[in-house]
Amino acid sequence: MKNHGNLVSPFDAVIPRMGTGSIKWDEAAHRFGGDVLPMWVADMDFAVPEPIIQSLRKRLEHPIFGYPSDGPVMLRAADEWMAARHGWRPEPGATGSISGVVPALFAAVRAFTQPGDTVMVMPPIYPPFMNAVRKNDRELLLVPLQRAPDLTYRIDWQALEKALTRSRLLLFCSPHNPVGRVWTEEELQRLAQLCKAADCVVVSDEIHADLSYAQHIPFAKLAARSVLLSSAGKSFNIAGIGGGIAIIPDSELRQTFRDELYRSQIHQTNACALTAMTSAWQHGAEWQTALREYLLVNAQFIQAFLRRELPDLGYRIPEFGYLAWLDVAAYGDDDHIQKSLLKAGLGLNLGPSFGPGGEGFVRLNFAAPRTVLEEGLSRLRNALLT
């Protein structure tokens, strides 16, 4: 473990991940076409909280792994966590289990629309939002976010109001990946009012919410006709185990969604995920607080490095999590940036994959020990200045 000034943290430990079946590490060379330091897909290079490991060990000691239940203990833990972390307790029965957030996003499109219907998304955005529309034979209606010179993104309210005349489903990202926004209560209230007036269902992916630095407001707190999708996967680094929850205040909407989950057979969470998520929500608060503190220092470290070494690169500290949205347009076009990154041995997500508005950007995952982050930033500097 390396001592960085006064900071000595378990998150400084460098844990080798090659040979673990990791998409991020084991498949990086194939994905990028060369040997790279992978700082792309959104999982963390940190050890899972010890209570989760202990709970899984205990579960694995039981020699039978039959079909799991709907997880009433896990669902109660989820509601308790929501109340403690975000100040809102869902109504009894509103929370249900899902196999994962992305499968549920695809299911929501099928549940609330018909083939050929339009579905709204706000790019630049996590690519599965767009795939959920296209792969289900719906028409993708883009409502791009507005970008300010300081890289603060906001909803284009005029464009949204126009789009609401054509669509009755919005796939919403809150907090927003990749642009780093935690939407304010004022913004969410306005969105809820507009969508209610237009009879538009909102499906809100809030999987990154627990890692918010600003106050996160659950959208389902403000809008009954909405679906809140979440999981402990991102915030406790257990994404590979799967599982998640859907919170739907409106009973009719809830039944429509659950019917589609059953049709698609993605209504259950697996046995290990039930154990891991329950443990995370019951025993992980202290660990997660320390994680957020470490990530925020990493975000500030990036800012200081870029101001010193790459002053023409645009960066705004994200309001949540560990995803840096970097404006690299001053250093060449997307094709040049891609080739330069590969030559320097750095694997990042390229902005165009996030849809319109992603041109000239890259996304860097900084959920890594500081020594690894330092190496990644050095490779970024070499890529852009060589």
URGIMO-V623742 format. One record per backbone hydrogen bond with DSSP energy under -1.0 kcal/mol. NH is the residue of the N-H (numbers start at 1). CO is the residue of the C=O. E is the energy in kcal/mol with one decimal. If there is no record, write none. Layout:
BEGIN
NH/CO/E
NH/CO/E
END
This chain:
BEGIN
4/7/-2.0
7/4/-2.4
12/9/-1.8
13/10/-1.2
20/17/-1.4
26/22/-1.6
31/27/-2.4
32/28/-2.9
33/29/-1.7
37/345/-2.2
39/347/-2.7
43/41/-2.1
45/367/-2.7
53/49/-1.5
54/50/-2.7
55/51/-2.2
56/52/-2.5
57/53/-2.5
58/54/-2.3
59/55/-2.2
60/56/-2.7
61/57/-1.3
62/59/-1.3
75/71/-2.7
76/72/-2.1
77/73/-2.2
78/74/-2.3
79/75/-2.1
80/76/-2.5
81/77/-2.4
82/78/-2.5
83/79/-2.1
84/80/-2.4
85/81/-3.3
86/82/-2.0
88/82/-1.2
94/91/-2.3
96/246/-2.5
98/244/-1.9
99/266/-1.8
104/100/-1.6
105/101/-2.0
106/102/-2.1
107/103/-2.2
108/104/-2.2
109/105/-1.4
110/106/-1.4
111/107/-2.5
112/108/-2.2
116/137/-2.2
117/114/-2.6
119/139/-2.5
120/169/-2.7
121/141/-1.7
125/354/-2.6
126/177/-1.5
129/126/-2.2
131/127/-2.0
132/128/-2.5
134/130/-2.4
135/131/-2.9
137/134/-1.8
138/133/-2.3
139/117/-3.2
141/119/-2.8
143/121/-2.7
145/123/-2.9
146/154/-3.2
148/152/-2.7
151/148/-2.3
154/146/-2.4
157/155/-1.3
160/156/-2.4
161/157/-2.5
162/158/-1.7
163/159/-2.3
164/160/-2.3
165/162/-1.2
166/163/-2.2
167/163/-1.1
170/201/-2.5
171/120/-2.8
172/203/-3.1
174/205/-2.3
176/181/-2.7
180/176/-1.9
188/184/-2.5
189/185/-2.7
190/186/-2.1
191/187/-2.3
192/188/-2.7
193/189/-2.3
194/190/-2.3
195/191/-2.5
196/192/-2.1
197/193/-2.2
198/194/-1.5
199/196/-1.1
200/195/-3.2
201/168/-2.4
202/225/-1.2
203/170/-2.8
204/227/-3.0
205/172/-2.8
206/229/-3.1
209/206/-1.5
211/208/-1.5
212/209/-1.9
213/319/-2.8
214/319/-1.4
221/218/-1.3
222/219/-1.7
223/219/-1.4
226/224/-2.0
227/202/-2.5
228/247/-2.6
229/204/-2.7
230/245/-2.3
236/232/-1.7
238/233/-1.7
241/238/-1.7
243/99/-2.8
244/98/-1.1
245/230/-2.7
246/96/-2.5
247/228/-2.7
248/94/-2.3
250/224/-1.5
254/250/-2.4
255/251/-2.1
256/252/-2.1
257/253/-2.3
258/254/-2.8
259/255/-2.4
260/256/-1.4
261/257/-2.2
262/258/-2.4
263/259/-2.2
264/260/-2.3
266/261/-2.4
274/270/-2.3
275/271/-1.8
276/272/-2.8
277/273/-3.0
278/274/-1.8
279/275/-2.2
280/276/-2.5
281/277/-2.5
282/278/-1.9
283/279/-2.8
284/280/-2.0
288/284/-2.5
289/285/-2.1
290/286/-1.9
291/287/-2.2
292/288/-2.5
293/289/-1.9
294/290/-2.2
295/291/-2.8
296/292/-2.4
297/293/-1.8
298/294/-2.1
299/295/-2.6
300/296/-2.1
301/297/-2.3
302/298/-2.3
303/299/-1.8
304/300/-2.2
305/301/-2.4
306/302/-2.9
307/303/-2.2
308/304/-1.5
309/305/-3.2
310/306/-1.8
313/310/-2.1
314/327/-2.2
319/180/-3.0
321/211/-2.4
324/364/-3.2
326/362/-2.9
327/314/-2.8
328/360/-2.2
331/328/-2.3
332/329/-1.4
337/333/-2.6
338/334/-2.4
339/335/-2.0
340/336/-2.5
341/337/-2.6
342/338/-1.9
343/339/-2.2
344/340/-1.8
346/341/-2.4
347/37/-2.5
349/363/-1.8
351/361/-3.0
353/350/-1.4
354/351/-2.4
355/352/-1.8
358/355/-2.0
361/358/-1.8
362/326/-1.9
363/349/-2.8
364/324/-2.6
365/39/-2.1
366/322/-2.6
368/366/-2.0
373/369/-2.3
374/370/-2.8
375/371/-1.8
376/372/-2.5
377/373/-2.7
378/374/-2.1
379/375/-2.1
380/376/-2.1
381/377/-2.6
382/378/-2.2
383/379/-2.4
384/380/-2.2
385/381/-2.0
386/382/-1.4
END
